[in-house]
Amino acid sequence: MSTPFAFTVLDHDPECAARVGRITTPHGAIDTPVFMPVGTQATVKAVSQDDLRALDAPIILGNAYHLYLRPGTAIIEEAGGLHRFMNWDRALLTDSGGFQVFSLAQLNKVTEDGVAFQSHIDGSRHFFSPESATDIQIAIGADIIMCFDECTSYPVEHGRAAESMEITLRWARRCQDRWRERGADAQQALFGIVQGSVYTDLRGRCADALAALDFPGYAIGGVSVGEPKEDMHRIMAETAAMLPVEKPRYVMGVGTPEDLLAGIEAGVDMFDCVMPTRNARNGALFTSEGRINIKNTRFRTDFAPLDPACQCLVCSRYTRAYLSHLYHAGEILSLCLNTLHNLAFMIQLTDNCRDAIRAGRYRAFKQAFLERYEA
C-alpha cells in the first residue's frame, strides 16, 4: 500500500533557498513554511482545539515521552488514537521523546539498546529503545513520527558528539525497520533526525547516511540547546543544504520570529517551539514592532490594540490596558488571550513568508520585518 504522505515543492525564491511547499497527510494538507504549535500533553496550553482551528493551525505536536507516562499509551489506543482522544481532526506530529529522556528524566543511562530512565513525575523506572519509541508513536497514531535519537548538550567535544551521532544513526535504522515491520509506513511518515552538534563534518556524515535510508522527511535536531545564535543559524543553513530537496525539512525546537526567518531563508519547511506559548503565559508578547512585556506599568493606561497591524481576535477586540489588567489580576483569561495572540502572530508570519517567497522578494521581506521588530 502506498503511503498517503507526500511533499511537493510549489515555488521557491530565486535569491535564496526559501521555498513554498505542501505536505499531504491522512488528516489534511499543510502549506509550508509552517509553524507548529506544541501540544506536549495532548493540549496546547491555555487554548482549546476550537481555538487552534480558528487560527487555522494545520498541524500541532504531541510528545511520546509525556503521553507514554501520562495518560499512558494503552488509554490513547483504547480511545482510538490521539486524534480522537483530543478531538483534533487535523495533522499531528509526535516527537519520539528522545530530547525529554535526556533533559527531564533523572538518572538516565544510555546503552546501545536504548535508554533506561526514571520518570520526572514519580521516579518510576522505564526503558525506551528505538523499537519501543516507534511502537509508542504508532499507537498514538500521529501522521508524522520521529526516530528515537540522542541529543547532546552544548558545549560538547567533537569525539563525544561523533559517538552520539553514530548511535543516532544506528537507532534510526532500527526505528525504520520497526516502522516497516509494523506496516506503519502505510499511514505514518517517519522522519530521520540529523545530529552532530555544531560540527559541520558530523552533520554532513549524518545527513548523508540518513538520506541513503530514504526517509519521508528529515529533521535538524540538537539546535537551540545553548549554542550561540550564529552557530544555530549556521547549522540550520548548512544542514538544510545537505538534505534532499524533494523531502520536507524540519528544524526541531526553534521558533522565535527571527530564528524562523533565518531557517526559512535556508530552505527549512517546518518549525516548532514552546517559546511563543510559554512567553505568552509570562506576559511576553510579539508585535510587528518587537516584543512587549504586558507586565510593564506603562501598559496599564494604554488603550491601543496590542498590535495595530495584527487582525487576530485579541488585537481586534481588546486593549493593552485590558490585557495588562488581566495579567496583574491573575485571571486565567490572560493566559488564553496572550497565547492566542502569540500563536496567531507566528501563523500569520509564516503566511506572509509564503507570500513573499511566491513574489520572489523573501530577503526584502525578512529585512523589513527585522528592521521593525528589532528597532
C-alpha positions as CSV (number, residue, x, y, z in Angstrom):
1,M,0.0,0.0,0.0
2,S,1.3,3.4,-0.9
3,T,1.6,6.0,1.9
4,P,-0.8,8.9,1.9
5,F,2.1,11.2,2.9
6,A,3.5,13.3,0.2
7,F,5.5,16.5,-0.2
8,T,5.7,18.9,-3.2
9,V,7.8,22.0,-3.6
10,L,5.4,24.5,-5.2
11,D,7.6,27.6,-5.5
12,H,11.0,29.0,-4.5
13,D,12.7,32.3,-4.2
14,P,15.4,32.9,-6.9
15,E,17.6,34.8,-4.5
16,C,17.9,32.3,-1.6
17,A,16.9,28.8,-0.6
18,A,13.4,29.8,0.7
19,R,10.6,27.7,-0.7
20,V,6.9,27.1,-0.6
21,G,5.6,23.5,-0.4
22,R,2.7,21.4,0.6
23,I,2.7,18.3,2.8
24,T,-0.2,15.9,2.3
25,T,-1.2,13.7,5.3
26,P,-4.2,11.5,6.2
27,H,-5.6,14.4,8.2
28,G,-5.2,17.2,5.7
29,A,-2.7,19.3,3.8
30,I,0.0,21.6,5.4
31,D,1.3,24.6,3.5
32,T,4.9,25.2,4.2
33,P,6.8,27.0,5.7
34,V,4.7,26.2,8.7
35,F,4.9,27.0,12.4
36,M,3.5,24.1,14.5
37,P,2.1,24.8,18.0
38,V,3.3,22.5,20.6
39,G,0.7,20.4,22.4
40,T,3.0,18.3,24.6
41,Q,0.4,16.5,26.7
42,A,-2.4,16.4,24.1
43,T,-3.1,20.0,24.6
44,V,-1.6,23.3,23.6
45,K,-1.5,25.1,26.9
46,A,-4.2,27.7,27.6
47,V,-6.1,27.3,24.3
48,S,-8.7,24.8,23.0
49,Q,-8.7,22.7,19.8
50,D,-11.5,25.0,18.6
51,D,-9.2,28.0,19.1
52,L,-6.5,26.3,17.1
53,R,-8.9,25.6,14.3
54,A,-10.0,29.2,14.3
55,L,-6.3,30.2,14.0
56,D,-6.2,27.8,11.0
57,A,-3.3,25.8,12.5
58,P,-3.0,22.8,10.1
59,I,-0.8,20.7,12.5
60,I,0.1,20.5,16.1
61,L,2.6,18.5,18.1
62,G,2.4,15.8,20.8
63,N,5.2,14.2,22.7
64,A,5.7,10.4,23.1
65,Y,7.6,10.7,26.4
66,H,4.9,12.7,28.2
67,L,2.0,10.8,26.7
68,Y,3.6,7.4,27.5
69,L,3.9,8.5,31.1
70,R,0.5,10.2,31.3
71,P,-2.2,9.2,30.5
72,G,-0.4,6.1,29.1
73,T,-0.3,4.5,25.6
74,A,-3.0,2.0,26.4
75,I,-5.6,4.7,27.2
76,I,-4.8,6.6,24.0
77,E,-5.1,3.3,22.0
78,E,-8.4,2.5,23.7
79,A,-9.6,6.0,22.7
80,G,-8.9,5.3,19.1
81,G,-5.6,7.2,18.9
82,L,-4.6,10.7,19.8
83,H,-6.7,12.4,17.2
84,R,-9.9,11.0,18.7
85,F,-8.7,11.3,22.3
86,M,-8.1,15.1,22.0
87,N,-10.8,15.7,19.3
88,W,-8.3,17.0,16.7
89,D,-9.1,16.3,13.1
90,R,-6.1,17.9,11.5
91,A,-2.5,16.7,11.3
92,L,-0.4,15.6,14.3
93,L,3.3,15.2,14.7
94,T,4.9,13.4,17.7
95,D,8.5,13.7,18.9
96,S,10.0,10.4,19.9
97,G,10.7,11.6,23.4
98,G,14.5,11.4,22.9
99,F,15.1,15.0,24.0
100,Q,12.9,14.7,27.1
101,V,14.5,11.5,28.1
102,F,17.8,13.3,28.3
103,S,16.6,16.7,29.5
104,L,13.9,15.7,32.0
105,A,14.5,12.2,33.1
106,Q,16.6,11.5,36.2
107,L,19.5,9.0,36.3
108,N,19.2,8.0,32.7
109,K,21.7,5.5,31.3
110,V,22.4,5.3,27.6
111,T,23.4,1.9,26.1
112,E,23.3,0.5,22.5
113,D,19.9,-1.0,23.3
114,G,18.3,2.3,24.3
115,V,17.9,4.5,27.4
116,A,16.9,3.4,31.0
117,F,15.5,6.4,32.9
118,Q,13.4,7.5,35.8
119,S,10.2,9.4,35.3
120,H,10.3,13.1,36.1
121,I,6.8,12.7,37.5
122,D,7.1,10.0,40.1
123,G,10.6,8.5,39.8
124,S,9.3,5.2,38.4
125,R,11.8,3.3,36.2
126,H,11.3,2.9,32.4
127,F,13.2,1.9,29.3
128,F,13.0,3.4,25.8
129,S,14.5,1.6,22.8
130,P,14.3,2.7,19.2
131,E,11.7,-0.1,18.8
132,S,9.6,0.8,21.8
133,A,9.7,4.6,21.0
134,T,8.5,3.7,17.5
135,D,5.8,1.4,18.9
136,I,4.5,4.2,21.2
137,Q,4.2,6.6,18.3
138,I,2.4,4.0,16.2
139,A,-0.1,3.5,19.0
140,I,-0.5,7.3,19.4
141,G,-1.3,7.4,15.7
142,A,0.3,10.7,14.7
143,D,0.6,11.5,11.0
144,I,4.3,12.3,11.3
145,I,6.5,10.4,13.8
146,M,10.2,10.8,14.7
147,C,13.1,8.5,15.0
148,F,14.5,8.0,18.5
149,D,17.8,9.9,18.8
150,E,20.3,11.0,21.3
151,C,20.6,14.8,21.7
152,T,23.8,16.1,23.2
153,S,24.1,19.2,25.3
154,Y,26.2,22.2,24.4
155,P,29.1,22.5,24.6
156,V,30.3,19.0,23.7
157,E,33.6,17.8,22.4
158,H,33.9,16.5,18.8
159,G,34.6,12.9,19.9
160,R,31.5,12.8,22.2
161,A,29.3,14.4,19.5
162,A,30.6,11.8,17.0
163,E,29.7,8.9,19.3
164,S,26.2,10.4,19.8
165,M,25.7,11.0,16.1
166,E,26.7,7.4,15.3
167,I,24.3,5.9,17.8
168,T,21.6,8.2,16.5
169,L,22.2,6.7,13.0
170,R,22.1,3.1,14.3
171,W,18.9,3.8,16.2
172,A,17.4,5.4,13.0
173,R,17.9,2.2,11.1
174,R,16.2,0.2,13.9
175,C,13.3,2.7,14.0
176,Q,12.9,2.4,10.3
177,D,12.9,-1.4,10.4
178,R,10.3,-1.4,13.2
179,W,8.1,1.1,11.3
180,R,8.1,-1.0,8.2
181,E,7.7,-4.3,10.1
182,R,4.6,-2.9,11.8
183,G,3.2,-1.7,8.5
184,A,3.0,1.9,9.8
185,D,4.6,3.2,6.6
186,A,1.1,3.0,5.0
187,Q,-0.3,5.7,7.3
188,Q,2.5,7.4,9.2
189,A,5.6,9.2,7.9
190,L,8.8,8.6,9.8
191,F,11.4,11.4,9.8
192,G,15.1,10.8,10.4
193,I,16.9,13.3,12.7
194,V,20.3,14.8,11.8
195,Q,22.6,15.2,14.9
196,G,26.2,16.3,15.2
197,S,26.2,19.4,17.5
198,V,28.0,22.4,16.0
199,Y,30.3,20.3,13.8
200,T,29.8,20.6,10.1
201,D,31.6,17.3,9.3
202,L,29.4,15.3,11.7
203,R,26.2,16.9,10.4
204,G,27.3,16.1,6.8
205,R,28.1,12.4,7.7
206,C,24.7,12.1,9.5
207,A,22.7,13.8,6.7
208,D,24.3,11.6,4.0
209,A,23.7,8.4,5.9
210,L,20.0,9.3,6.6
211,A,19.4,10.4,3.1
212,A,20.6,7.0,1.9
213,L,17.9,5.4,4.0
214,D,15.3,7.4,2.1
215,F,13.1,8.6,5.0
216,P,9.9,10.5,4.0
217,G,11.3,13.6,5.7
218,Y,14.2,14.9,7.7
219,A,14.7,16.9,10.9
220,I,17.6,19.0,12.1
221,G,17.9,18.2,15.8
222,G,20.2,19.3,18.6
223,V,19.9,23.0,18.0
224,S,18.7,25.7,20.4
225,V,20.4,23.8,23.2
226,G,22.6,26.7,24.4
227,E,24.8,27.3,21.4
228,P,25.5,30.9,20.2
229,K,22.8,32.3,17.8
230,E,25.2,32.5,14.9
231,D,26.1,28.8,15.3
232,M,22.4,27.9,15.3
233,H,21.8,29.8,12.1
234,R,24.9,28.3,10.5
235,I,23.9,24.8,11.5
236,M,20.4,25.3,10.1
237,A,21.7,26.6,6.8
238,E,24.5,24.0,6.3
239,T,22.3,21.1,7.3
240,A,19.3,22.1,5.2
241,A,21.6,22.3,2.2
242,M,22.8,18.7,2.8
243,L,19.3,17.2,2.8
244,P,17.3,16.0,-0.2
245,V,15.4,18.9,-1.9
246,E,12.4,16.7,-2.6
247,K,11.8,15.9,1.1
248,P,10.5,18.2,3.9
249,R,13.0,19.7,6.3
250,Y,12.1,20.3,9.9
251,V,14.2,22.1,12.5
252,M,13.2,20.9,15.9
253,G,12.6,23.3,18.9
254,V,13.3,26.5,17.0
255,G,10.6,29.2,16.9
256,T,11.5,32.8,17.7
257,P,10.4,35.0,14.8
258,E,14.0,35.9,14.0
259,D,15.2,32.3,14.0
260,L,12.2,31.2,12.0
261,L,13.0,33.8,9.3
262,A,16.6,32.6,9.2
263,G,15.5,29.0,8.8
264,I,13.1,29.8,6.1
265,E,15.8,31.6,4.1
266,A,18.0,28.5,4.5
267,G,15.2,26.3,3.0
268,V,13.7,24.8,6.2
269,D,10.0,24.0,5.9
270,M,8.7,23.1,9.4
271,F,9.3,24.7,12.8
272,D,8.0,24.2,16.4
273,C,8.8,25.8,19.7
274,V,7.2,26.1,23.1
275,M,8.6,29.6,23.4
276,P,5.6,31.6,21.9
277,T,3.1,29.9,24.3
278,R,5.4,29.9,27.3
279,N,6.3,33.5,26.8
280,A,2.7,34.4,26.4
281,R,1.9,32.9,29.8
282,N,4.6,35.1,31.3
283,G,3.3,38.3,29.6
284,A,5.9,38.5,26.8
285,L,4.0,39.2,23.6
286,F,5.1,39.5,20.0
287,T,4.1,42.6,17.9
288,S,5.1,43.8,14.5
289,E,7.3,46.4,16.2
290,G,9.0,44.0,18.6
291,R,8.3,42.1,21.8
292,I,6.5,43.9,24.6
293,N,6.1,42.8,28.2
294,I,2.5,43.4,29.2
295,K,3.5,43.4,32.9
296,N,5.2,46.8,32.4
297,T,3.4,49.7,34.2
298,R,3.1,51.8,31.1
299,F,0.5,49.5,29.6
300,R,-1.9,49.9,32.5
301,T,-3.4,53.0,30.8
302,D,-2.6,52.1,27.2
303,F,-5.9,51.8,25.3
304,A,-4.4,50.9,21.9
305,P,-4.7,47.4,20.4
306,L,-1.8,45.1,21.3
307,D,-0.6,45.2,17.7
308,P,-2.4,47.6,15.4
309,A,-1.0,45.6,12.4
310,C,-2.5,42.3,13.7
311,Q,-6.0,41.2,12.8
312,C,-6.3,38.4,15.4
313,L,-9.3,38.2,17.8
314,V,-7.2,39.6,20.6
315,C,-5.9,42.7,18.8
316,S,-9.3,43.4,17.2
317,R,-11.3,43.3,20.4
318,Y,-9.0,44.1,23.4
319,T,-6.7,46.9,24.5
320,R,-3.2,46.7,26.0
321,A,-4.7,48.1,29.2
322,Y,-7.2,45.3,29.5
323,L,-4.5,42.7,28.8
324,S,-2.4,44.3,31.5
325,H,-5.3,44.2,34.0
326,L,-5.9,40.6,33.3
327,Y,-2.3,39.7,33.9
328,H,-1.9,41.6,37.1
329,A,-5.2,40.3,38.4
330,G,-4.0,36.7,37.8
331,E,-7.0,35.9,35.6
332,I,-7.0,32.7,33.6
333,L,-8.2,34.7,30.6
334,S,-4.9,36.5,30.5
335,L,-3.1,33.2,29.7
336,C,-5.7,32.4,27.0
337,L,-5.7,35.7,25.2
338,N,-1.9,36.1,25.4
339,T,-1.4,32.6,24.0
340,L,-4.0,33.1,21.2
341,H,-2.2,36.3,20.1
342,N,1.3,34.8,20.1
343,L,0.2,31.8,18.1
344,A,-1.7,34.0,15.7
345,F,1.4,36.1,15.2
346,M,3.6,33.1,14.4
347,I,1.0,31.6,12.0
348,Q,0.5,34.9,10.2
349,L,4.2,35.4,9.9
350,T,4.6,32.1,8.1
351,D,1.6,33.0,5.8
352,N,3.4,36.3,5.0
353,C,6.6,34.5,4.3
354,R,4.9,32.2,1.8
355,D,3.5,35.3,0.0
356,A,7.0,36.9,-0.1
357,I,8.6,33.7,-1.5
358,R,6.0,33.4,-4.2
359,A,6.7,37.0,-5.1
360,G,10.4,36.5,-5.2
361,R,11.1,39.1,-2.5
362,Y,11.7,37.0,0.6
363,R,15.0,38.7,1.6
364,A,13.5,42.1,1.3
365,F,10.5,41.0,3.4
366,K,12.8,39.5,6.0
367,Q,14.9,42.6,6.2
368,A,11.9,44.9,6.5
369,F,10.4,42.7,9.2
370,L,13.6,42.6,11.3
371,E,14.1,46.4,11.0
372,R,10.7,47.0,12.6
373,Y,10.9,44.1,15.0
374,E,14.4,44.7,16.3
375,A,14.1,48.5,16.4
